[in-house]
Amino acid sequence: MRLRDIGEFAFIDRIARMSGEDPRVVLGIGDDAALLDLGGPELLVVTTDAMLEGRHFRLDWLEPAEVGWRAASGALSDVAAMGAAPTALFCTVGLPASWPVARADALLRGIADSAEAVGTTLAGGDVIASERALIDIMVLGQVPRGQQLTRDGAVAGQVLAVTGALGAPAGAVAALAELGTEALSEAPEVRGRFARPAPRVRAGRAIAASGLACVAIDISDGLVQDARHIAERSGVRAVIEAPRVPVAPGCVELAARIGADALVWALSGGEDFELLLALDEANVAALADLEPVAEIGLRVVGRIEDGEGAVVLDAQAREIDLPRGGWDHFA
Amino acid sequence: MRLRDIGEFAFIDRIARMSGEDPRVVLGIGDDAALLDLGGPELLVVTTDAMLEGRHFRLDWLEPAEVGWRAASGALSDVAAMGAAPTALFCTVGLPASWPVARADALLRGIADSAEAVGTTLAGGDVIASERALIDIMVLGQVPRGQQLTRDGAVAGQVLAVTGALGAPAGAVAALAELGTEALSEAPEVRGRFARPAPRVRAGRAIAASGLACVAIDISDGLVQDARHIAERSGVRAVIEAPRVPVAPGCVELAARIGADALVWALSGGEDFELLLALDEANVAALADLEPVAEIGLRVVGRIEDGEGAVVLDAQAREIDLPRGGWDHFA
């Protein structure tokens, strides 16, 4: 049996089974981030996110600063999904010794800028030489005890809602793969969301503080896959209504150019770094009016039912099979 | 100008210059670990340490569990060097999809065992597929406010002292490179220190709590290089007296077999994960008698003078040039 046979999530489960018991670890593996209770008024949130050249990013598709920004955004988004405010960001960077110093500086600058854009700071890091560039980001955050958002706790009857709009990163990758490096020159909105995503840190904190929703995940594996993560941890079934899913601006036009389907990008593309919430329908209007949420938008995209797994329904409420279920590192 | 031209330490300095200001970051880049003040009675210690197959470890030299143990030990040792107790360990593991699950499990088990051996736990992690195995370890620790050990603060007139004994990891690597995978079958003590190092967590905590020393670094880059780090941060000169340096058991015999010099391994080999301290000479005897220090030994190996840099003196007090100054990832 090899890693590719069991896949990423089963392997992460194995890490979880190897983890020791410690009363300070409130939440270990299985959510967007770990939660530690060190005795203060706030819980500590810890998350790591690693990206490898050739697998998670290509240096001919983005500027080095954008690669750094994107890598940092993934971990900052995990912190946002816990309802926490980021406290400090650390990076481990592996770069070829042949890299110009200016290129390395630009990559680091992108990491630092991404942190500063959400009110935190690059506080440390480690450097190794590596034939392929790699970036491992670790973010610490803090959330007042009891306010943490988790994947656990969704109940039948609630709705699923998503911030912002989806599909741009998947669309950008598809277009770049199809048309080459100039593919996005006429799709600046798509390129912008791909190159400099905005982790929903302010929205996450506001949602957590409001108490209007307690269940959240950030969309990194794809809307349907991440809905499935909520369903698994909560012991429920997630139903996504495809026509209600907000597709990011510019995606439909870009998809038409390459004969693709923008809705598929939005449903299963991933790395959108928006927030997917499960909440009582009665709270949706109030949550959508919260200042940082109102800026980016909040759309109901489905509901929670008794059962298990995640399904997608079309306008006629027929179940849709997606081309793939989401991102698996070992697939 | 390329990364290999400026080297690892200059690159880390560039990260430091890019780091933002944050009052919660008591100590950012430049010590063994970052120190954060989140308002509780203890400071939070954060460190990351990354290792890459082929560069930092070889899977034909150690068992997968030993590779995991060693990787975790490097970060745990950083926490020990701050005088902190580790709170939780997180790992990012990159492995080829073709790896047998059992081999991946063994590597993870080594990481988890290393954490448990010093009273902490593997609390989370991330997984990516990577052609070359890579392990990035992050450890959080806690140290009572005011007890932290740093590289800064050594003053002329103090002595340098080291726990345990040095040179085994460098000797193991030299012998394996010279004689092949069976090189250490008759050198179990050397192999043991290489394969399953013991980060000085208990000793570090006891030293910090005693107040008998305030300046420490863990020996990861090599004794002389790490003494130089203390000298730089403290604005002093470190003088190592080579005849006083404790060479690990079995190293002299192993060195004789391959025509090498065990003292060079001890002076500049690195990854020993012992502690190097600067302290008042009057405190040495009391510190050596502290229970966890007494078990592993404490030896004076030099002194702090006015000036800068680090030098090594032979028995006639003549300055020795070492073959290399320590480990530089980009050299």
Interface residues (C-beta under 8 A of the other chain):
Chain A: M1 R2 L3 R4 D5 I6 E8 F11 I12 R14 I15 M18 S19 G20 E21 D22 R24 V25 G28 I29 A33 A34 L36 L38 G39 G40 P41 E42 L44 V46 T47 T48 D49 A50 M51 L52 R55 H56 T87 A88 F90 C91 T92 V93 G94 L95 P96 A97 S98 W99 P100 V101 A102 A104 D105 L108 R109 A112 A115 E116 T120 T121 L122 A123 G124 G125 D126 V127 I128 A129 S130 E131 R132 L134 D136 M138 L140 Q142 H329 F330
Chain B: M1 R2 L3 R4 D5 I6 E8 F11 I12 R14 I15 M18 S19 G20 E21 D22 R24 V25 G28 I29 A33 A34 L36 L38 G39 G40 P41 E42 L44 V46 T47 T48 D49 A50 M51 L52 R55 H56 T87 A88 F90 C91 T92 V93 G94 L95 P96 A97 S98 W99 P100 V101 A102 A104 D105 L108 R109 A112 A115 E116 T120 T121 L122 A123 G124 G125 D126 V127 I128 A129 S130 E131 R132 L134 D136 M138 L140 Q142 H329 F330
